[in-house]
Amino acid sequence: MRKRGRPITIDDVKFVYENYAHMSANEIAEKLGISKFQVNKIVNELRKRGVNIPKKIGKKVNVYDAFVEQLKKEGKF
């Protein structure tokens, strides 16, 4: 059965605002006891209202681009 989120509070919104760039939506959801969907909804609603929430800092590295860069450094490309 899927987890159902609880109502969002002002403290939840503040926590998401302060930690979104450094934590994943799953980590925030687990810590607050809300669903990942609710975390993403908070972010989307704040952005819609003009609040500047930074993009994720620790984005996944594209392994193909990294491999091509490695080949260029080795002079094989």
C-alpha positions as CSV (number, residue, x, y, z in Angstrom):
1,M,0.0,0.0,0.0
2,R,1.3,3.4,-0.8
3,K,2.3,5.9,1.9
4,R,-0.1,8.8,2.3
5,G,1.3,12.2,3.3
6,R,0.1,14.3,6.1
7,P,-1.0,18.0,5.8
8,I,1.9,20.4,5.1
9,T,2.8,23.0,7.7
10,I,4.7,26.3,7.5
11,D,7.7,24.6,9.2
12,D,7.7,21.9,6.4
13,V,7.8,24.7,3.7
14,K,10.7,26.4,5.5
15,F,12.7,23.2,5.9
16,V,12.2,22.4,2.2
17,Y,13.3,25.9,1.2
18,E,16.4,25.7,3.3
19,N,17.5,22.2,2.4
20,Y,16.2,21.4,-1.1
21,A,19.6,22.2,-2.8
22,H,21.5,19.9,-0.5
23,M,19.1,17.0,0.0
24,S,17.1,14.8,-2.3
25,A,13.3,15.0,-2.3
26,N,13.2,11.4,-0.8
27,E,15.5,12.4,2.0
28,I,13.4,15.5,2.8
29,A,10.2,13.5,2.6
30,E,11.5,10.8,5.0
31,K,12.8,13.4,7.5
32,L,9.5,15.3,7.5
33,G,7.2,12.4,7.3
34,I,5.5,13.7,4.1
35,S,5.5,12.2,0.6
36,K,8.0,13.0,-2.1
37,F,5.2,14.3,-4.2
38,Q,4.4,16.9,-1.4
39,V,8.0,18.0,-1.4
40,N,8.0,18.6,-5.1
41,K,4.7,20.4,-4.9
42,I,6.1,22.7,-2.2
43,V,9.1,23.5,-4.5
44,N,6.8,24.1,-7.5
45,E,4.4,26.3,-5.6
46,L,7.3,28.4,-4.2
47,R,8.8,28.8,-7.6
48,K,5.4,29.8,-9.1
49,R,5.2,32.5,-6.5
50,G,8.6,33.9,-7.4
51,V,10.7,32.4,-4.7
52,N,14.2,31.6,-5.9
53,I,14.9,28.0,-4.9
54,P,18.3,26.9,-6.3
55,K,18.5,23.9,-8.5
56,K,20.1,20.7,-7.1
57,I,23.8,21.0,-6.4
58,G,24.7,17.4,-6.6
59,K,23.3,16.5,-9.9
60,K,24.1,13.1,-11.4
61,V,27.1,13.0,-13.7
62,N,26.4,11.9,-17.2
63,V,28.7,8.9,-17.6
64,Y,28.8,9.2,-21.4
65,D,30.0,12.8,-21.3
66,A,32.5,11.9,-18.6
67,F,33.8,9.0,-20.7
68,V,34.2,11.2,-23.8
69,E,36.1,13.8,-21.7
70,Q,38.4,11.0,-20.4
71,L,39.1,9.9,-24.0
72,K,39.9,13.5,-25.0
73,K,42.4,13.8,-22.1
74,E,44.1,10.6,-23.1
75,G,44.3,11.8,-26.7
76,K,42.2,8.9,-28.1
77,F,39.4,11.0,-29.4
